[in-house]
Amino acid sequence: MISAGIGIFSLPIYTRFLSPSDYGIVALFIIFGQASSGLVSLGLQSASYRYYFKYKDNLDEYKTLNSSILIFLFLVYVIGGFLSYFFGHWLSITLFNGELNGSLIYLSFLSGCMEYLFSYFTYLLTAQIRSITFAIIIVLRAIIKVMFALYFIIIHSLTYMALIYATILNQIIMVTCLLILISNLLRLSFSAYYFKKSIKFSYPMLLRLIIGMIHRMFDKIMLTNFSGLASVGYYSFGEKFANLLKVFMDSIGKAWSPFFQNKAHENTEEAKNELASRYLEMSFTIFFIGYFLISFSEEMVLLLTTKEFYPAMYIIPIYIFYYLIGIFGMLSINQIQFSEKTFYILPASIVSVVLNISLNVLLIPNYGALGAVMALFLASLFSSLIHMYFGNKLFPIQVNWWKFAMMFLLTVIFSVPTYYLMASEMNYILKILAKFICISVFFIFGLKFNFISKESIDILYKKINPKLI
């Protein structure tokens, strides 16, 4: 949350030097790097994370498996780097209408590879429950990136290249630090047996990654060609503010996933009931934070950006709902991964990409960035429901889904007036007062319908304030 705050409060500086079109180029740079590096990585990060829990009592086996994966990744990244260098110009014209030149395509791939390694190594810190180390790395990453970006903006008068150079330099430093920190899980060896085992677990993820790559790139490519880079900039800017919720969800997920895996290994009804109870309370907490951000999305944009970025405020609430749908995955993806039958992830991914492309074709030409985020939300909703079905089929947990549906419906009902308040000329003080009243009523409804218990709130309060006990 600290790292997200650093990123948000640096926006008033960035938006006075960068235009929506500059943010559009940065968005294309990031998405191509993540998609291409994720594709060649074959989803092996998931195998490394899953098998840590299986071999944590026999680290020699895990070190061999982990090192085998990393040696493979190094080799494919070198090959991919050469290919992106030689075919960069062709990719620029074919995919991005020349908006992302060949040199940026090459740098984007390298940046994506380092980002994948960063994610890979931080997942290992999560598996080991090294929360303090994880926190230090994440906060330092945010600080160093802002420092580099400001240096390139102020000293060298760069625009979007300032963010690109800052990102790459920051990734080099962070990946190096993480490599040292997780060196206790490495050894210089390659095992065909363990690599084959990892591939067997992760190969269904490859098709999901291909689908995900299409999913993440298609909307931005369409926006680039139909609405221009400024529209991509609004889209990515809405994502940046909504990302506050994602950071919060990821923070919870870093604790939830190991908790789930350890409880699942107990394989008792008591453990499953505890998972179901914790999941619902976790869900309401996330819905509440999401609704809070939706309520003040207008104020965030007005305070932290310039006038040319104001259209992004209408995108933020729908983008937040897209992330809220991810609550399904916090349970179902863990259920599927625990079962080790990851090919059950594919049906939802296929449905999602087909629906997303179809909706983008229908909505982007008429609604631009708003249409793109609406397509993203609807496709995610259907795919999440499919994940939920297979997750409960493979590792059944009796969750009260009616209660979950009521939480979601309550959030939708309370969020609708936000658009009215955005468009109205009401005095800002009255707007803020009305929003705080709505948030308070939302929370009271949560207590009334027992979405979260007073006992759980008391426990949380005492853990946050141990000196007051």
C-alpha positions in Angstrom: 0.0 0.0 0.0 2.9 2.3 0.7 4.3 1.6 -2.8 1.0 2.3 -4.4 0.8 5.6 -2.5 4.2 6.6 -3.7 3.1 5.9 -7.3 -0.2 7.8 -6.9 1.3 10.9 -5.2 4.0 11.2 -7.9 1.2 11.7 -10.6 0.9 15.5 -10.1 4.5 15.8 -11.2 4.2 13.3 -14.1 1.0 14.7 -15.5 2.5 18.2 -15.8 5.2 16.9 -18.1 3.5 13.9 -19.8 0.4 13.9 -22.0 -2.2 11.2 -22.3 -0.5 10.1 -25.5 2.8 9.7 -23.6 1.0 7.4 -21.2 -0.5 5.5 -24.1 3.0 4.7 -25.4 4.1 3.6 -21.9 1.0 1.4 -21.7 1.8 -0.3 -25.0 5.5 -0.7 -23.9 4.5 -2.4 -20.7 1.8 -4.7 -22.2 3.9 -6.0 -25.0 6.8 -6.8 -22.6 4.6 -8.6 -20.2 2.7 -10.5 -22.8 5.8 -11.6 -24.9 7.9 -12.5 -21.9 5.0 -14.4 -20.2 4.5 -16.3 -23.4 8.1 -17.7 -23.6 8.1 -18.3 -19.9 5.5 -21.1 -20.3 3.8 -20.3 -17.0 6.7 -21.9 -15.1 6.4 -19.4 -12.2 3.2 -21.2 -11.1 5.0 -24.6 -11.0 7.8 -23.1 -8.9 5.3 -21.6 -6.4 3.1 -24.7 -6.2 5.9 -27.2 -5.7 7.6 -25.1 -2.9 4.8 -26.3 -0.6 5.2 -29.9 -1.7 9.0 -29.9 -1.3 9.5 -27.4 1.5 10.5 -30.2 3.8 13.1 -31.4 1.3 14.7 -28.3 0.0 17.4 -30.2 -2.0 14.7 -31.4 -4.4 13.2 -28.0 -4.6 16.5 -26.3 -5.3 17.0 -28.6 -8.3 13.5 -28.0 -9.6 13.8 -24.2 -9.1 17.2 -24.0 -10.8 16.1 -26.1 -13.7 13.3 -23.6 -14.4 15.6 -20.6 -14.1 18.2 -22.0 -16.4 15.5 -22.6 -19.0 14.2 -19.1 -18.6 17.6 -17.6 -19.1 18.1 -19.5 -22.4 14.7 -18.6 -23.8 15.1 -14.9 -22.8 18.4 -14.7 -24.7 16.7 -16.3 -27.8 13.7 -14.0 -27.4 15.9 -11.0 -27.1 17.6 -11.7 -30.5 14.2 -12.3 -32.2 12.7 -9.0 -30.8 15.7 -7.1 -32.0 15.6 -8.4 -35.5 11.8 -8.4 -35.9 11.1 -5.3 -33.8 10.3 -3.0 -36.8 7.9 -5.6 -38.3 6.1 -6.0 -35.0 5.8 -2.2 -34.6 4.1 -1.8 -37.9 1.9 -4.9 -37.6 0.7 -4.6 -34.1 1.0 -0.9 -33.1 0.7 1.1 -36.3 4.2 2.3 -35.8 3.4 4.0 -32.5 5.9 1.8 -30.6 9.1 1.7 -32.7 11.5 -1.2 -33.2 13.9 -0.1 -30.4 11.1 0.2 -27.9 9.8 -3.3 -28.9 13.3 -4.7 -28.0 13.5 -2.8 -24.8 9.9 -3.8 -24.0 10.8 -7.5 -24.2 13.8 -7.1 -22.0 11.8 -5.2 -19.5 9.1 -7.8 -19.6 11.6 -10.6 -18.9 13.0 -8.7 -15.9 9.4 -8.1 -14.6 8.7 -11.8 -14.9 11.8 -12.6 -12.9 10.8 -10.0 -10.3 7.4 -11.6 -9.9 8.9 -15.1 -9.9 11.3 -14.2 -7.0 8.8 -12.2 -5.0 6.4 -15.2 -5.2 9.2 -17.3 -3.5 9.4 -14.7 -0.7 5.6 -15.0 -0.4 5.8 -18.8 -0.2 8.4 -18.5 2.5 6.2 -16.0 4.3 9.1 -13.5 4.4 6.7 -10.5 4.7 9.2 -7.9 6.0 11.7 -8.7 3.3 8.9 -8.5 0.7 7.7 -5.2 2.0 11.2 -3.6 1.9 11.7 -4.8 -1.7 8.3 -3.5 -2.8 8.7 -0.1 -1.1 12.3 0.4 -2.3 11.2 -0.5 -5.8 8.6 2.3 -5.8 11.0 4.9 -4.4 13.9 4.1 -6.8 11.6 4.2 -9.8 10.2 7.6 -8.9 13.8 8.9 -8.3 15.0 7.7 -11.7 11.9 9.0 -13.4 12.2 12.5 -11.9 15.9 12.6 -12.8 15.2 11.9 -16.4 12.2 14.3 -16.6 13.8 17.2 -14.8 17.5 16.9 -15.7 17.2 15.4 -19.2 13.8 16.9 -20.2 12.5 13.4 -21.3 8.8 12.5 -21.4 7.6 8.9 -21.9 11.3 7.7 -22.2 11.8 8.9 -18.6 9.4 6.3 -17.4 10.8 3.6 -19.6 14.4 4.2 -18.6 13.4 4.4 -15.0 11.5 1.2 -15.2 14.4 -0.8 -16.8 17.1 0.5 -14.4 14.8 -0.1 -11.4 14.2 -3.7 -12.6 17.9 -4.4 -13.0 18.6 -3.3 -9.4 15.6 -5.2 -7.9 16.1 -8.5 -9.7 19.8 -8.5 -8.6 18.8 -7.9 -5.0 16.1 -10.6 -5.2 18.5 -13.1 -6.7 20.8 -12.7 -3.7 17.8 -12.9 -1.3 16.5 -16.2 -2.6 20.0 -17.8 -3.2 19.2 -20.3 -0.5 16.7 -21.9 -3.0 19.2 -22.2 -5.9 21.9 -24.5 -7.0 23.7 -24.6 -10.3 22.1 -27.8 -11.8 19.6 -28.8 -14.4 17.3 -31.9 -14.0 15.3 -33.1 -17.0 13.0 -35.0 -14.6 12.1 -31.9 -12.5 11.9 -29.7 -15.5 9.5 -32.2 -17.2 7.5 -32.3 -13.9 7.3 -28.5 -13.9 6.2 -28.3 -17.6 3.6 -31.0 -17.0 2.1 -28.8 -14.3 2.4 -25.5 -16.1 1.7 -26.4 -19.8 -2.0 -25.7 -19.4 -0.9 -22.2 -18.2 0.8 -21.7 -21.6 -2.5 -21.7 -23.5 -3.9 -19.5 -20.8 -1.0 -17.1 -21.2 -1.5 -17.0 -25.0 -5.2 -16.3 -24.4 -4.3 -13.8 -21.8 -1.8 -12.1 -24.1 -4.6 -11.7 -26.7 -6.9 -10.5 -23.9 -4.6 -7.8 -22.7 -3.3 -6.6 -26.0 -6.3 -6.7 -28.3 -8.1 -3.8 -26.6 -5.1 -1.5 -26.6 -4.3 -2.3 -30.2 -7.9 -1.5 -31.1 -7.8 1.7 -29.2 -4.6 2.7 -30.8 -6.0 2.1 -34.3 -9.6 3.4 -33.7 -9.2 6.1 -31.0 -5.5 7.0 -30.9 -2.9 7.0 -28.2 -4.7 9.5 -26.0 -7.6 7.0 -25.6 -5.0 4.4 -24.6 -3.6 6.9 -22.2 -7.1 7.4 -20.5 -7.6 3.7 -20.4 -4.2 3.0 -18.8 -4.6 6.0 -16.4 -8.0 4.7 -15.2 -6.2 1.4 -14.6 -3.5 3.2 -12.6 -6.0 4.6 -10.1 -8.0 1.4 -10.0 -4.7 -0.4 -9.4 -4.9 0.9 -5.8 -7.5 -1.8 -5.2 -5.4 -4.4 -7.0 -2.4 -3.6 -4.7 -4.7 -4.0 -1.7 -6.0 -7.4 -3.0 -2.5 -8.6 -3.9 -1.4 -7.6 -0.4 -4.2 -9.8 1.1 -3.5 -12.5 -1.5 0.2 -12.8 -0.4 -1.1 -13.9 3.0 -4.2 -15.7 1.7 -2.5 -18.1 -0.8 -0.1 -19.7 1.7 -2.9 -19.8 4.3 -5.1 -21.6 1.7 -2.4 -24.1 0.6 -1.5 -25.0 4.2 -5.2 -25.4 5.2 -6.0 -27.4 2.1 -3.2 -29.8 2.9 -4.9 -30.5 6.2 -7.9 -31.7 4.1 -10.4 -31.7 7.0 -14.0 -30.3 7.1 -12.9 -27.9 9.9 -10.1 -26.5 7.7 -12.5 -26.1 4.7 -15.1 -24.3 6.9 -12.4 -21.9 8.1 -11.4 -21.2 4.5 -15.0 -20.5 3.6 -15.5 -18.1 6.5 -12.3 -16.3 6.0 -13.0 -16.0 2.3 -16.4 -14.2 2.8 -15.0 -11.8 5.3 -12.0 -11.1 3.1 -14.4 -10.5 0.2 -16.5 -7.9 2.1 -13.3 -6.1 3.1 -12.3 -5.9 -0.5 -15.7 -4.8 -1.7 -15.7 -2.0 0.9 -12.3 -0.7 -0.1 -13.4 -1.0 -3.8 -16.5 1.1 -3.1 -14.5 3.7 -1.2 -12.2 4.1 -4.2 -15.2 4.3 -6.6 -16.8 7.0 -4.5 -13.7 9.2 -4.5 -12.4 8.4 -8.0 -13.5 11.9 -9.2 -11.6 13.7 -6.4 -8.4 11.6 -7.0 -8.3 12.6 -10.7 -9.1 16.3 -10.0 -6.5 16.6 -7.3 -3.7 14.5 -8.8 -3.8 15.3 -12.5 -4.4 18.1 -15.0 -7.5 18.9 -17.0 -6.6 16.8 -20.1 -6.7 13.6 -17.9 -10.2 14.3 -16.4 -12.0 11.9 -18.7 -10.2 9.0 -16.9 -12.5 9.5 -13.9 -15.4 7.8 -15.8 -13.3 4.7 -16.5 -12.0 4.2 -12.9 -15.3 2.8 -11.4 -15.7 0.1 -14.1 -12.0 -0.8 -13.9 -12.4 -1.2 -10.1 -15.3 -3.6 -10.7 -13.1 -5.6 -13.1 -10.6 -6.0 -10.2 -13.5 -6.8 -7.8 -14.4 -9.8 -10.0 -10.9 -11.1 -9.2 -12.2 -12.0 -5.7 -13.6 -15.2 -7.4 -10.1 -16.1 -8.5 -8.6 -15.7 -5.1 -10.5 -18.9 -4.1 -11.0 -20.8 -7.4 -7.5 -20.5 -8.8 -6.1 -21.7 -5.5 -8.5 -24.6 -5.5 -7.5 -25.6 -9.1 -3.8 -25.2 -8.4 -4.0 -27.3 -5.2 -5.7 -30.1 -7.3 -2.7 -29.9 -9.7 -5.2 -30.2 -12.6 -4.4 -26.8 -14.1 -5.9 -27.6 -17.5 -9.3 -26.8 -15.9 -8.2 -23.1 -16.1 -8.4 -23.2 -19.9 -12.2 -23.2 -20.5 -12.7 -20.0 -18.6 -9.7 -18.4 -20.4 -11.1 -19.4 -23.8 -14.6 -18.0 -23.1 -13.0 -14.8 -21.7 -10.9 -14.0 -24.7 -13.6 -14.8 -27.2 -16.1 -12.7 -25.3 -13.6 -9.9 -24.7 -12.7 -9.6 -28.4 -16.3 -9.7 -29.5 -17.3 -7.0 -27.0 -14.3 -4.8 -27.9 -15.2 -5.0 -31.6 -18.7 -3.9 -30.7 -18.0 -1.2 -28.0 -14.6 0.4 -28.8 -15.6 2.1 -32.1 -18.5 3.8 -30.4 -17.3 4.3 -26.8 -13.5 4.3 -27.0 -11.7 3.6 -23.7 -15.0 3.3 -21.8 -16.1 0.6 -24.2 -12.8 -1.3 -23.7 -13.1 -1.4 -19.9 -16.8 -2.4 -20.1 -15.7 -5.3 -22.4 -13.0 -6.3 -19.9 -15.4 -6.3 -17.0 -18.1 -8.4 -18.7 -15.6 -11.0 -20.1 -13.9 -11.3 -16.7 -17.3 -11.8 -15.0 -18.2 -14.8 -17.2 -14.7 -16.4 -17.0 -14.7 -16.0 -13.2 -18.0 -17.9 -12.8 -16.5 -20.7 -14.9 -13.4 -20.8 -12.7 -15.7 -20.9 -9.6 -17.5 -23.9 -11.0 -14.4 -25.9 -11.7 -12.7 -24.9 -8.5 -15.5 -26.2 -6.4 -15.7 -29.3 -8.5 -12.0 -30.1 -7.9 -11.7 -29.1 -4.3 -15.2 -28.5 -2.8 -15.6 -25.7 -0.2 -19.0 -24.8 1.0 -19.1 -21.1 0.6 -22.4 -19.2 1.1 -22.6 -17.8 -2.5 -25.9 -16.1 -1.8 -24.2 -13.9 0.7 -21.4 -13.2 -1.8 -24.0 -12.2 -4.4 -25.6 -9.9 -2.0 -22.3 -8.2 -1.3 -21.7 -7.7 -5.0 -25.2 -6.4 -5.6 -24.9 -4.0 -2.7 -21.7 -2.6 -4.2 -23.3 -2.1 -7.6 -26.4 -0.4 -6.2 -24.3 2.0 -4.1 -21.9 2.7 -7.0 -24.5 3.8 -9.5 -25.0 7.3 -8.0 -21.3 8.0 -8.4 -21.7 8.8 -12.0 -24.5 11.2 -11.3 -22.3 13.0 -8.7 -19.5 13.2 -11.3 -21.7 14.8 -13.9 -23.5 17.1 -11.4 -22.5 20.7 -10.6 -23.1 20.1 -6.9 -20.9 21.9 -4.4 -17.7 19.8 -3.7 -18.2 19.9 0.0 -21.8 18.6 -0.3 -20.5 15.9 -2.7 -17.9 14.7 -0.3 -20.4 14.7 2.6 -22.9 12.7 0.5 -20.2 10.2 -0.3 -19.1 9.7 3.3 -22.8 9.2 4.3 -23.2 6.5 1.5 -19.9 4.8 2.7 -21.2 4.7 6.3 -24.5 3.3 5.3 -22.7 0.7 3.1 -20.7 -0.5 6.1 -23.8 -0.6 8.3 -25.5 -2.8 5.8 -22.4 -5.1 5.9 -22.8 -5.5 9.7 -26.5 -5.9 9.5 -26.3 -8.7 6.9 -23.4 -10.3 8.8 -21.0 -9.9 5.9 -18.4 -9.2 8.5 -18.8 -9.8 12.2 -18.1 -7.3 15.0 -15.9 -10.0 16.6 -13.7 -10.1 13.5 -13.4 -6.3 13.5 -12.4 -6.4 17.2 -9.8 -9.1 16.6 -8.4 -7.1 13.7 -8.3 -3.9 15.7 -6.4 -5.6 18.6 -3.9 -7.0 16.2 -3.3 -3.6 14.6 -3.1 -1.9 18.0 -1.5 -4.5 20.3 -0.3 -1.8 22.7 -3.9 -0.8 23.5 -4.9 -4.3 24.8 
